[in-house]
Amino acid sequence: MNRQDHQGAVPNRGAGASIRVFLVDDHPIYAQVMAEVLAQAGGFAVVGTAPDAETALARLRDLPVDLLLLDLVLPGMGGLELLSAIRKIPGVGRVVVYSGLATDESIAVAFSLGVSAFVEKSSPVDEVIATLRAVGRGESPLSARMSGVLRTLVRQRSARKDLSPSDLAVLSRLARMQSPKEIAGDLGMSQSAIYKARDRIGARAGFGARPDFRAIAAGLGLIAPASPRTASRGGGAEGSA
């Protein structure tokens, strides 16, 4: 499945011009292997690399690139924070996330920040190359999983208009791992009302019996997304009974 990328295809710089790629990955071996894979595939030119977000920002200010290949798990500033920052740099073209950590929350937030594709590091090399070529043509290829995550994100956002201000207040606190008892005390509501709001939020956001309230809240823009390093240490924030 493909979405049309609103940024368009990589500008044509002449016959035979390669797509200029910049790699951001804190694992030198991954960066080296990917550079070799792109060189062997043909049509790509790795014009720079960075082991962290701060270095990437410094180098990208003076280095026009067509495609940024970005890992999310980075030391210091995370990949999702970098995505927000690079939107202010005019020389950066399309962005493809290439990460070993692909939670539903990180996928949803990455696409909301304008990435053209999200590829898991476990994907076959041919799939990675095909995705990068498609992005170079101005497409945003989506795997079945990515399509499902984006459909859920759209459903969550459409559900926001059906949630009351008190529901949203409850949701933001559930996402921060507060118990119904704590939330009731904060908001001056009964615990019974908190339980009902919790069930209502999960149902309207289209989740099952154990909704991930952090993912729902992040999708609605109520909280900042968890950093990939934090997300890798634990699961979603579910309301405790």
VOBA-1610 file (N, C-alpha, C; in pm, whole numbers, padded with zeros to 5 digits, always signed):
BEGIN
Met+00085-00119+00000Met+00000+00000+00000Met+00088+00124+00000Asn+00048+00226-00076Asn+00126+00349-00082Asn+00039+00469-00052Arg+00096+00565+00020Arg+00036+00697+00031Arg+00118+00789-00058Gln+00057+00890-00116Gln+00135+00985-00194Gln+00198+01085-00099Asp+00328+01102-00110Asp+00402+01192-00023Asp+00379+01335-00068His+00329+01420+00023His+00299+01558-00015His+00425+01636-00050Gln+00542+01586-00011Gln+00666+01656-00042Gln+00710+01632-00186Gly+00653+01532-00252Gly+00689+01503-00390Gly+00813+01418-00400Ala+00852+01387-00524Ala+00968+01302-00547Ala+01096+01380-00523Val+01206+01305-00510Val+01337+01368-00499Val+01361+01450-00625Pro+01402+01576-00613Pro+01424+01660-00731Pro+01523+01596-00828Asn+01493+01607-00956Asn+01580+01551-01059Asn+01699+01644-01080Arg+01820+01597-01045Arg+01939+01679-01059Arg+02018+01641-01184Gly+01954+01568-01274Gly+02021+01528-01397Gly+02027+01377-01410Ala+02048+01331-01532Ala+02051+01188-01558Ala+02162+01122-01477Gly+02127+01011-01413Gly+02225+00934-01338Gly+02254+00987-01199Ala+02190+01096-01159Ala+02214+01150-01026Ala+02163+01055-00920Ser+02243+01033-00816Ser+02204+00943-00709Ser+02123+01017-00603Ile+02043+00941-00529Ile+01969+00996-00416Ile+02068+01015-00301Arg+02081+01137-00253Arg+02177+01167-00146Arg+02117+01127-00011Val+02184+01035+00056Val+02132+00977+00181Val+02223+01016+00297Phe+02160+01051+00409Phe+02233+01078+00533Phe+02183+00978+00637Leu+02276+00909+00704Leu+02242+00805+00801Leu+02261+00856+00943Val+02162+00832+01029Val+02174+00865+01171Val+02152+00737+01250Asp+02259+00684+01308Asp+02251+00558+01384Asp+02368+00555+01480Asp+02341+00521+01606Asp+02449+00520+01705Asp+02530+00391+01704His+02493+00297+01618His+02570+00173+01605His+02654+00181+01477Pro+02784+00197+01489Pro+02870+00211+01369Pro+02856+00095+01271Ile+02836-00025+01323Ile+02826-00141+01234Ile+02701-00131+01147Tyr+02588-00093+01208Tyr+02465-00077+01131Tyr+02484+00029+01022Ala+02545+00141+01059Ala+02565+00248+00962Ala+02656+00203+00849Gln+02763+00131+00883Gln+02856+00084+00782Gln+02790-00016+00688Val+02716-00111+00746Val+02650-00212+00664Val+02546-00148+00572Met+02468-00053+00625Met+02368+00012+00542Met+02432+00091+00430Ala+02544+00158+00458Ala+02614+00233+00354Ala+02661+00138+00243Glu+02711+00021+00282Glu+02756-00077+00183Glu+02638-00132+00102Val+02527-00158+00170Val+02408-00209+00101Val+02358-00108-00003Leu+02355+00019+00036Leu+02308+00122-00057Leu+02403+00138-00175Ala+02533+00127-00149Ala+02631+00139-00257Ala+02615+00024-00357Gln+02592-00096-00306Gln+02576-00212-00393Gln+02445-00206-00471Ala+02341-00148-00409Ala+02211-00140-00476Ala+02215-00045-00595Gly+02297+00059-00585Gly+02306+00157-00693Gly+02195+00261-00685Gly+02226+00382-00727Gly+02127+00488-00727Gly+02124+00569-00598Phe+02210+00533-00503Phe+02217+00605-00376Phe+02361+00651-00351Ala+02375+00764-00284Ala+02506+00812-00243Ala+02497+00856-00097Val+02568+00784-00009Val+02569+00822+00132Val+02662+00942+00147Val+02604+01057+00179Val+02682+01181+00185Val+02724+01218+00327Gly+02677+01142+00426Gly+02716+01172+00562Gly+02652+01077+00661Thr+02710+01070+00780Thr+02655+00989+00887Thr+02669+01066+01018Ala+02590+01025+01117Ala+02600+01085+01250Ala+02561+00979+01353Pro+02633+00975+01467Pro+02602+00875+01570Pro+02498+00922+01670Asp+02457+01049+01661Asp+02359+01101+01755Asp+02287+01220+01692Ala+02180+01264+01758Ala+02096+01369+01703Ala+02168+01503+01697Glu+02243+01536+01800Glu+02312+01665+01803Glu+02411+01678+01688Thr+02488+01572+01662Thr+02582+01574+01551Thr+02508+01585+01418Ala+02397+01512+01407Ala+02318+01517+01284Ala+02270+01659+01256Leu+02217+01725+01357Leu+02167+01862+01338Leu+02278+01955+01291Ala+02394+01943+01351Ala+02506+02030+01314Ala+02548+02007+01169Arg+02553+01882+01126Arg+02600+01851+00991Arg+02494+01881+00885Leu+02368+01861+00919Leu+02261+01878+00820Leu+02235+02025+00788Arg+02275+02115+00873Arg+02252+02258+00846Arg+02328+02305+00722Asp+02438+02239+00691Asp+02521+02280+00577Asp+02533+02171+00471Leu+02447+02070+00480Leu+02460+01956+00388Leu+02322+01917+00334Pro+02286+01964+00216Pro+02157+01926+00158Pro+02152+01775+00133Val+02043+01713+00174Val+02027+01569+00152Val+01886+01543+00099Asp+01874+01438+00021Asp+01744+01401-00035Asp+01666+01311+00061Leu+01739+01228+00135Leu+01673+01128+00218Leu+01752+01109+00347Leu+01683+01121+00458Leu+01744+01099+00589Leu+01696+00964+00641Leu+01790+00875+00668Leu+01758+00742+00722Leu+01790+00745+00871Leu+01687+00732+00953Leu+01698+00766+01095Leu+01660+00651+01187Asp+01750+00621+01281Asp+01718+00530+01390Asp+01652+00612+01501Leu+01561+00551+01576Leu+01492+00625+01682Leu+01567+00620+01815Val+01639+00511+01840Val+01707+00494+01968Val+01847+00553+01957Leu+01862+00674+02012Leu+01989+00746+02003Leu+02029+00795+02141Pro+02157+00814+02165Pro+02200+00871+02294Pro+02162+01019+02300Gly+02128+01067+02418Gly+02088+01208+02430Gly+01952+01231+02369Met+01943+01328+02280Met+01817+01357+02212Met+01773+01236+02131Gly+01648+01193+02149Gly+01597+01077+02078Gly+01559+01107+01934Gly+01533+01001+01860Gly+01499+01016+01719Gly+01371+01094+01696Leu+01270+01075+01782Leu+01145+01148+01765Leu+01165+01297+01790Glu+01250+01331+01886Glu+01282+01472+01909Glu+01357+01531+01790Leu+01446+01451+01733Leu+01521+01496+01615Leu+01426+01522+01499Leu+01324+01438+01484Leu+01227+01459+01377Leu+01163+01597+01387Ser+01128+01637+01508Ser+01068+01770+01526Ser+01167+01880+01491Ala+01294+01861+01529Ala+01395+01964+01507Ala+01430+01981+01360Ile+01439+01872+01286Ile+01485+01883+01147Ile+01380+01942+01055Arg+01257+01952+01102Arg+01154+02015+01019Arg+01186+02162+00994Lys+01274+02219+01077Lys+01312+02359+01062Lys+01434+02377+00972Ile+01490+02265+00923Ile+01609+02272+00838Ile+01566+02255+00692Pro+01578+02358+00610Pro+01526+02352+00473Pro+01598+02255+00381Gly+01723+02219+00411Gly+01798+02134+00320Gly+01770+01986+00332Val+01686+01947+00428Val+01657+01805+00448Val+01533+01766+00370Gly+01544+01661+00290Gly+01430+01614+00212Gly+01340+01522+00292Arg+01313+01404+00237Arg+01225+01310+00304Arg+01299+01232+00413Val+01221+01179+00507Val+01279+01103+00619Val+01218+00963+00621Val+01305+00864+00637Val+01261+00726+00656Val+01317+00680+00790Val+01230+00633+00878Val+01275+00577+01004Val+01316+00432+00979Tyr+01436+00397+01028Tyr+01489+00261+01015Tyr+01531+00219+01154Ser+01444+00148+01224Ser+01465+00126+01367Ser+01434-00016+01408Gly+01504-00061+01512Gly+01477-00192+01569Gly+01365-00188+01671Leu+01323-00067+01707Leu+01215-00052+01804Leu+01096+00012+01734Ala+00995-00067+01705Ala+00879-00017+01632Ala+00753-00043+01713Thr+00732+00038+01817Thr+00607+00029+01892Thr+00498+00102+01815Asp+00373+00067+01842Asp+00263+00137+01775Asp+00270+00286+01803Glu+00307+00321+01925Glu+00315+00463+01961Glu+00422+00535+01881Ser+00542+00476+01871Ser+00650+00543+01798Ser+00617+00554+01650Ile+00552+00452+01594Ile+00512+00457+01453Ile+00413+00570+01430Ala+00311+00577+01515Ala+00207+00680+01499Ala+00266+00819+01511Val+00351+00839+01612Val+00410+00972+01632Val+00504+01008+01518Ala+00582+00910+01471Ala+00675+00937+01360Ala+00599+00984+01236Phe+00491+00917+01202Phe+00414+00958+01084Phe+00347+01094+01107Ser+00306+01120+01230Ser+00245+01251+01258Ser+00348+01363+01244Leu+00477+01329+01256Leu+00585+01427+01241Leu+00637+01434+01098Gly+00573+01361+01008Gly+00602+01379+00866Gly+00696+01282+00800Val+00725+01166+00862Val+00813+01071+00794Val+00740+01012+00673Ser+00819+00970+00575Ser+00761+00913+00454Ser+00744+00762+00463Ala+00823+00698+00549Ala+00813+00553+00565Ala+00878+00514+00697Phe+00841+00396+00745Phe+00895+00342+00869Phe+00932+00197+00840Val+01061+00165+00851Val+01109+00031+00819Val+01175-00028+00943Glu+01138-00150+00976Glu+01200-00217+01090Glu+01334-00277+01047Lys+01431-00277+01138Lys+01564-00327+01105Lys+01564-00476+01075Ser+01460-00544+01116Ser+01450-00688+01087Ser+01399-00714+00946Ser+01364-00610+00872Ser+01309-00627+00737Ser+01417-00677+00641Pro+01378-00758+00541Pro+01474-00803+00440Pro+01536-00684+00366Val+01660-00701+00322Val+01731-00593+00253Val+01654-00547+00130Asp+01600-00641+00053Asp+01527-00603-00068Asp+01408-00512-00035Glu+01343-00540+00077Glu+01229-00457+00118Glu+01275-00317+00157Val+01388-00308+00225Val+01441-00178+00264Val+01475-00095+00140Ile+01545-00156+00045Ile+01584-00085-00076Ile+01461-00042-00156Ala+01363-00132-00168Ala+01241-00098-00241Ala+01169+00019-00175Thr+01169+00021-00042Thr+01104+00131+00029Thr+01175+00262+00002Leu+01308+00262+00007Leu+01384+00384-00016Leu+01366+00435-00159Arg+01362+00344-00255Arg+01341+00386-00394Arg+01200+00446-00409Ala+01102+00385-00344Ala+00965+00437-00352Ala+00957+00577-00292Val+01023+00597-00179Val+01025+00730-00117Val+01092+00830-00210Gly+01197+00786-00279Gly+01264+00873-00375Gly+01173+00916-00489Arg+01072+00833-00519Arg+00975+00867-00624Arg+00861+00953-00571Gly+00864+00983-00441Gly+00759+01065-00383Gly+00646+00986-00321Glu+00665+00855-00305Glu+00563+00771-00245Glu+00591+00752-00096Ser+00491+00704-00024Ser+00508+00667+00116Ser+00457+00525+00134Pro+00541+00426+00106Pro+00497+00287+00113Pro+00467+00244+00256Leu+00358+00171+00271Leu+00315+00126+00404Leu+00301-00025+00406Ser+00360-00088+00506Ser+00338-00230+00526Ser+00199-00248+00586Ala+00156-00373+00594Ala+00024-00401+00652Ala+00017-00351+00797Arg+00128-00369+00870Arg+00128-00325+01009Arg+00120-00173+01019Met+00199-00103+00937Met+00197+00043+00941Met+00059+00097+00904Ser-00004+00034+00806Ser-00139+00076+00766Ser-00236+00061+00883Gly-00222-00050+00956Gly-00310-00073+01070Gly-00289+00030+01180Val-00163+00064+01206Val-00133+00164+01309Val-00191+00299+01270Leu-00177+00337+01143Leu-00228+00467+01099Leu-00381+00470+01101Arg-00444+00358+01068Arg-00591+00355+01078Arg-00635+00374+01222Thr-00561+00311+01314Thr-00593+00329+01456Thr-00574+00473+01499Leu-00467+00537+01449Leu-00441+00677+01483Leu-00555+00766+01435Val-00601+00743+01313Val-00713+00822+01260Val-00838+00799+01344Arg-00861+00673+01382Arg-00978+00641+01464Arg-00969+00709+01600Gln-00849+00711+01659Gln-00831+00776+01788Gln-00861+00925+01778Arg-00809+00988+01674Arg-00828+01133+01660Arg-00974+01168+01633Ser-01042+01082+01558Ser-01184+01108+01535Ser-01265+01087+01662Ala-01211+01002+01752Ala-01281+00976+01878Ala-01269+01093+01975Arg-01170+01180+01953Arg-01148+01289+02049Arg-01270+01378+02061Lys-01338+01402+01949Lys-01454+01491+01955Lys-01568+01429+02035Asp-01563+01296+02056Asp-01667+01229+02134Asp-01632+01219+02282Leu-01512+01264+02318Leu-01470+01258+02457Leu-01489+01394+02523Ser-01543+01393+02643Ser-01566+01517+02717Ser-01435+01568+02776Pro-01430+01694+02818Pro-01309+01745+02885Pro-01268+01660+03005Ser-01366+01610+03080Ser-01331+01527+03196Ser-01272+01393+03150Asp-01324+01338+03038Asp-01266+01215+02984Asp-01120+01237+02945Leu-01092+01350+02881Leu-00956+01379+02839Leu-00863+01398+02959Ala-00917+01458+03065Ala-00837+01475+03188Ala-00806+01340+03250Val-00904+01251+03249Val-00882+01115+03301Val-00779+01043+03215Leu-00793+01054+03083Leu-00703+00986+02992Leu-00558+01029+03012Ser-00535+01159+03025Ser-00397+01206+03041Ser-00335+01151+03168Arg-00415+01131+03271Arg-00364+01077+03398Arg-00345+00926+03391Leu-00434+00857+03321Leu-00415+00713+03301Leu-00285+00688+03224Ala-00258+00775+03127Ala-00137+00760+03047Ala-00012+00780+03130Arg-00025+00853+03240Arg+00090+00877+03328Arg+00094+00777+03444Met+00018+00669+03428Met+00020+00556+03522Met-00041+00588+03658Gln-00128+00688+03665Gln-00198+00711+03791Gln-00309+00609+03808Ser-00336+00570+03931Ser-00443+00475+03958Ser-00577+00548+03959Pro-00688+00474+03940Pro-00820+00538+03948Pro-00842+00613+04079Lys-00788+00559+04190Lys-00803+00627+04319Lys-00731+00762+04318Glu-00610+00765+04263Glu-00534+00890+04256Glu-00603+00991+04165Ile-00654+00942+04052Ile-00721+01031+03957Ile-00848+01090+04019Ala-00922+01005+04091Ala-01044+01052+04156Ala-01011+01165+04254Gly-00901+01150+04328Gly-00862+01254+04422Gly-00821+01382+04352Asp-00748+01369+04240Asp-00703+01486+04165Asp-00818+01565+04105Leu-00917+01492+04052Leu-01024+01556+03976Leu-01152+01578+04056Gly-01154+01530+04180Gly-01275+01546+04261Gly-01391+01464+04209Met-01362+01345+04157Met-01464+01256+04104Met-01463+01127+04184Ser-01570+01050+04173Ser-01574+00921+04240Ser-01492+00819+04161Gln-01445+00716+04229Gln-01371+00612+04159Gln-01460+00542+04057Ser-01588+00529+04088Ser-01681+00468+03993Ser-01686+00548+03863Ala-01686+00681+03875Ala-01688+00765+03755Ala-01559+00749+03675Ile-01447+00729+03744Ile-01319+00711+03676Ile-01320+00579+03598Tyr-01372+00473+03660Tyr-01379+00344+03591Tyr-01467+00354+03466Lys-01579+00424+03479Lys-01669+00439+03363Lys-01601+00519+03252Ala-01529+00625+03291Ala-01458+00706+03191Ala-01350+00622+03123Arg-01280+00540+03201Arg-01176+00454+03145Arg-01233+00359+03040Asp-01346+00297+03073Asp-01409+00205+02978Asp-01458+00279+02854Arg-01512+00398+02875Arg-01565+00477+02763Arg-01452+00519+02669Ile-01339+00559+02725Ile-01225+00601+02643Ile-01175+00485+02557Gly-01159+00368+02619Gly-01111+00252+02545Gly-01205+00213+02433Ala-01336+00217+02460Ala-01435+00179+02359Ala-01437+00277+02243Arg-01432+00405+02272Arg-01442+00506+02166Arg-01314+00518+02085Ala-01202+00480+02145Ala-01076+00482+02071Ala-01056+00356+01990Gly-01149+00260+02005Gly-01143+00139+01924Gly-01051+00032+01976Phe-01017+00036+02105Phe-00930-00065+02163Phe-01014-00173+02231Gly-00947-00282+02266Gly-01015-00393+02330Gly-01023-00376+02480Ala-01017-00490+02550Ala-01038-00489+02695Ala-00920-00428+02771Arg-00800-00426+02710Arg-00682-00372+02778Arg-00617-00265+02691Pro-00677-00149+02683Pro-00624-00044+02596Pro-00491+00012+02647Asp-00408+00056+02555Asp-00281+00121+02588Asp-00310+00271+02598Phe-00332+00319+02720Phe-00372+00459+02737Phe-00261+00556+02699Arg-00135+00516+02715Arg-00027+00605+02674Arg-00030+00625+02523Ala-00051+00517+02448Ala-00057+00528+02302Ala-00176+00613+02260Ile-00291+00594+02326Ile-00409+00673+02292Ile-00383+00821+02319Ala-00328+00852+02437Ala-00303+00991+02474Ala-00200+01056+02382Ala-00095+00981+02346Ala+00005+01035+02255Ala-00055+01060+02117Gly-00140+00968+02072Gly-00204+00985+01942Gly-00295+01106+01937Leu-00353+01141+02052Leu-00442+01258+02060Leu-00365+01386+02092Gly-00234+01374+02113Gly-00154+01492+02142Gly-00165+01541+02285Leu-00214+01454+02376Leu-00230+01496+02516Leu-00100+01487+02594Ile-00011+01397+02553Ile+00117+01382+02620Ile+00225+01366+02515Ala+00348+01391+02556Ala+00461+01366+02467Ala+00483+01217+02456Pro+00527+01168+02340Pro+00553+01025+02326Pro+00666+00981+02417Ala+00659+00856+02462Ala+00769+00802+02542Ala+00893+00792+02455Ser+01009+00818+02515Ser+01133+00801+02439Ser+01149+00654+02405Pro+01211+00620+02290Pro+01228+00480+02255Pro+01300+00400+02363Arg+01398+00460+02431Arg+01470+00386+02535Arg+01377+00352+02650Thr+01288+00446+02686Thr+01191+00420+02792Thr+01093+00313+02749Ala+01044+00324+02625Ala+00945+00228+02575Ala+01002+00088+02570Ser+01133+00075+02545Ser+01192-00058+02533Ser+01202-00129+02667Arg+01185-00054+02777Arg+01197-00116+02909Arg+01064-00161+02965Gly+00954-00124+02900Gly+00826-00165+02956Gly+00716-00151+02857Gly+00597-00197+02894Gly+00484-00194+02805Gly+00408-00065+02815Gly+00283-00067+02764Gly+00201+00052+02763Gly+00148+00082+02900Ala+00090+00201+02912Ala+00037+00245+03040Ala-00108+00208+03049Glu-00137+00104+03121Glu-00274+00062+03135Glu-00324+00103+03271Gly-00449+00142+03277Gly-00505+00182+03405Gly-00510+00065+03501Ser-00470+00085+03623Ser-00475-00022+03721Ser-00610-00024+03789Ala-00649-00141+03833Ala-00780-00154+03895Ala-00773-00112+04040
//
